[in-house]
Amino acid sequence: MKKTAILPKGQWNMPRLAPFAGLMLLSGCGRAPSFNILGSFFPAWLICMIAGVIVAALLNWVLVLYKWDRNIPWGIVTYPCIAAFFAFTMWLVFFA
């Protein structure tokens, strides 16, 4: 059984590829989510990142209050990961 290629080797069929090129050009035409804060527009990811850092700081405060922070190894890695987790979760919940 002979395999046949969709396009002959070394040739591009432009009429077939033109609609896909148009779709690729239109894929970036969405409005970026941003917030107007005192006349300046801030991207939504920046707001989520700041909120994630605040939530991680509050979590650290609670853990220190109950003395559970001693059980967390590698705190310098753990808390940025917690902040990133909350930032990504907020992004998915509010902007996905």
C-alpha positions, -999 to +999 in steps of 0.1 A: +000+000+000+015+033-011+014+063+013+004+095-003+013+129+012-013+156+015+010+180-003+037+169-027+072+172-013+087+207-015+054+224-025+031+246-004-005+249-016-012+285-007-050+285-014-054+257+012-032+275+038-046+310+035-076+305+059-053+291+085-029+321+082-058+344+087-069+326+118-034+328+132-033+366+126-067+370+144-057+350+175-042+381+192-071+404+188-085+400+223-087+428+249-062+424+277-078+423+311-067+454+330-079+476+359-081+514+360-066+524+393-063+562+397-062+568+360-035+542+353-042+508+337-027+479+355-027+444+340-049+418+359-019+394+364-001+421+384-032+425+407-034+387+411+003+385+419+001+412+446-030+396+461-011+362+461+018+377+480-006+393+505-024+360+510+010+342+515+020+368+540-012+363+559-007+325+558+028+330+572+014+352+600-011+325+609+015+298+609+038+318+631+010+326+655+002+289+660+040+280+658+034+257+629+060+274+608+087+253+624+073+223+605+078+239+571+111+229+555+127+252+530+105+283+538+124+304+512+110+281+485+077+272+501+063+307+505+069+319+470+053+287+457+023+294+480+021+330+466+022+317+431-005+291+438-029+317+451-020+342+423-026+315+396-058+304+413-072+339+415-063+344+378-082+312+368-112+320+390-117+356+379-103+358+343-104+323+328 
